[in-house]
Amino acid sequence: MQHPPSDYAQWTPLALARDIVTATSAGTVWNGAEIVLWRDSAGTAYAWEDRCPHRGMKLSFGFVRGDRIACLYHGWEYDSTAACRYIPAHPELDVPATIRVARYKAAETLGMIWVAPLDVTAPAPVDETDVTALRSLQVDAPLPALTQLLATAGLPGAGGVRDVVVDGPVMRLTQGAVRLVVGLHPVDDATSIAHLGVQGPCAPDTLAALVPATAALRRRAETTISGAAQ
């Protein structure tokens, strides 16, 4: 089942779901904004501004305890609503409700974690397609150029590209016997990330064979696109 394309258009995939492990956090960048993605001990994913309101330390450098993420610097803890609930230097303090982290909406589908601003009204995209994660590939190339390269050439050495469908930030294309699902993630004006997966179950040897092709894609993208820009 799929929602209409407009649902995808207002959300952006920022990571492969398997790369944000339960009770861990990781930082990323989306259109120049620094974001922390983290999972509580129950496995629920969250996306917030990657900054502790106290002194600005990146929360992605911190650690997760149960349903809270704690800043590495002074240990301030924030619960799943992004409100500060505990300050180690003042353990008895009833923390003011105004101390909280800026949040984003977060959801999971197609084997990826998706993010949207809080004021987005479109529901999170829902897609029951089974996707096996391959890798997230950061490229020193703007997203439109990377998207065009993927649509025309795909992964080097993986076969001719056919059946290309671009649905907002999702691209689906067939190469050989493999159906790729790609989440398109703009980092900034000059950098982008392709979150690559394979539709359906994928044998380990097939996945292993595709990994060198992703490295070759990065080299091709940076050589071709930077050369064309000169």
N, C-alpha and C positions, 0 to 999 in steps of 0.2 A: 504494500500500500504506500502511495506517495501523496504528499500534500501538493498543492499547485506550486508552480515555480516561484511565485511571489514570496512564498514562505522562505525558500532558500535565499532569496535575494537580500533579505534583511538580517541574515545570520552569516557568520564566517567561521570556518573550521580553523582552529588554532593549534591542534595537536592530534596525533594518533592516540586513541583512548588507552591503548596498551602501554604507552610511554609515561602516563601519569599513574603511577602505582599507588594503591591504597596506603594512606598515612604518609604520603610524600607531597612535595611541591616542586614546581619548575617555573622558571620565568620565560617569557616570550615577549615579542613586540608586535603590535598590530597597528598599522598606519601611524607609526611613530609613538604610540602609547605603550608604556611598559605594563605588562599584565602578569599576574601570578595565577597559575592554575594549580589547584591542590585538591586532594581527596581526603575526606575524613576517614575514620576507622571503619565506617560502614560502607565505604566505597562511593559516596556521593561526591560529585565533582563541583567545584566552585571556580569562578573567575572574578578576580578583584584587581584594583589598581595595585601595582607592585611597590607599595610604599607604606611603611608604618607611619601613622600620623604623628608619632612622638618626635622622632628625629630624622625621619625620611629613609631609614634603612630598608633595603629590599626585603619584603616578606618571603620571597623565594629563597633567601639565604637561611630562613628560619627552619622550624621543625613543627610537625603536626602531633598533637596529643589528643586522642579521642576525636571530639567534634570541634576542636579548636586548632588554630595555627598561631604559633608564638614567634615573635620577633627575636632574631639572634642577638640584637644589641642589648636590650634591657629586659627581654622576656615578656613583654606585654602580650597578653593572650586575647584573641578575637574568636568569637563563636561563629556559627554558621550564618548568622544574620549580619556579620561584619562588625558587630558591636564589641568594644573592649570590655572584657569581663573580669580581668585580673591583672594587677600590677604588682610584681614581686616586691618592689621596694616599699609598697604600702598595702600589705596583704589584707588589712581590715577595711580598706577604702571601698565605699559604694561608688563605683566608677561612673562618672557622668555619662548620660546617654548620648551626649554630643560627640564622644570620642568613638569614631567608627571609620571604617575603610570604605572608599568608593567602590561600588559593586557593579558587576555586569550580570546579565542573564547567562546561564550556562545549560547546555543540554548535550546528550550523546545520541548519535545516529551514524550509520555508515562506518562504524569503527572509529569515529572521530569525536572530539570534544568541540562543540560549537558555542560561539559567544555572540551576544548582541547587547546593545545599550539597553538600559532599563526602560526607556520610553518607547521601545519597539513594541508594536501591538500584534504583529504577526506571530502566530504560534510557532514554537520550535519545530523545525523540520522533522518529520517522522518517516522513516524508510526502513522496511523490513528486509532489504537486501542483505544477504550475508557477505561480509567483507573480511578478508584476511589481510592484516596489516603487513605492509612491506617496509617502508621507511619514510621518514620526513626528510626532504632534501632542500636545503637552503641554497639559493643561487644568487650571485651578484648580477641580477638582471631585473628590470621592472616586470611586474606581473603580466601586463598585456603581451609583452614580448615572449615571456616564458609560456604563456597560454597558447600563443600562436605556434611556437615551436613544438609543443606537445601535440597539438591538433594535426600538424602536418607531418612530423617525423616520429613522434612517440619516443620510446626508449630505444637507443641505438642497439642494433643487432637482435631486436626482439621480433622482427617481422614487419610487414607493411601495415600501415594504419588504416583502419576502416571503421565505419559505424560510429563516427564521432558525434557526441551529443554534449553540449555545454548548457547546463542549467544553473544560471547564477554562478556561485562559487564552486560548483561541482562539474567535473568533466568525466565522461565515460567514453572509453574507446577500446577497440579490439585490436590486439596485435597477435598474430598467430592464433594459438588456442587459448590465449589469455585475455580476459576482459578486465581492463584496469579501471579503477575508480580513483579519481584524483581530487583532493580538496585544495582549492586555490587560496593562498593566504598572503596578502600584501603586508610586508614588513615596513617598508617605507618606499619612497619614490624610486630607489635604485636596487632594492633587494626584495626577494619574494621566496616563498616556501611552497613546495608541492608535497602534500601529504598523500602518499601513494599506497594503494591497497589493491588487492585482487578480488574480483567478485567471486563469491562461492569458496568452497574448500580448495586449498592449494597445497600440493605435495611439498615437503621441505626441500627436495632437490630443485623443484621449479622456482621456489622463492630464492634459494641460494644462487641459482643461475641469473636471476633478475637483479641481484644486488650490484654486480659489476656494471650492469647496464645503467643503473641510476647514477653511478659515479661518472660514467661516460656522458650521460645527459648533462650533468653539471659542467663538464669540460666543454661540451658542444655549445651549451647555452652561453657560457661566459665568453667563449672564443667568437662564436657567430654574432652574438648581439653586441658585444663591445666593439668588434671589428666593424659592424655595420654603422655604429654610432660615430665612428671616427671620420 
